[in-house]
C-alpha cells in the first residue's frame, strides 16, 4: 500500500493521496490495512498501540519507525515512517513520499524506536 504512493507530494497536515505529511502518510496506509492511528508522530509513538521496539536489528517490514529533533526538540517524536526491510523506510518528507536508508546520517542520529502494530 505504501509503495503505491512513492512520489506523492508532501503537504503539511495532509492525510490523503493528494498529499501527505509524515504521520498523515502512516495514518493513511495503516487505515487501508484496517488500523486506526492518530495524526501526529508523537501521538503514534505514545499511543500504546502495538509493541515498542528499540533495536534496529529487530525491525520487521511494516513497523513504524520514529525519529526526534527533526524540527523540534520538545516532542517525543517528530517524524515517522514505515520500515520496508533491508535497513530502509518509506516516509513523507520534503520532496514527497520516498524511501530512505536508516543509516542516513540525518535519521540515524535521530532514531528513537519503533512500534509493531500488527
Secondary structure, DSSP 4 states (H G I P E B T S, - for coil): -GGGGTTPPB-TT-EETTEE-HHHHHHHHHHHTT----SSHHHHHHS--SEEE--GGG--TT-EEEE--SS-SSSS-SEEEEEEETTEEEEEETTEEEEEETTSHHHHTTEEEEEE--
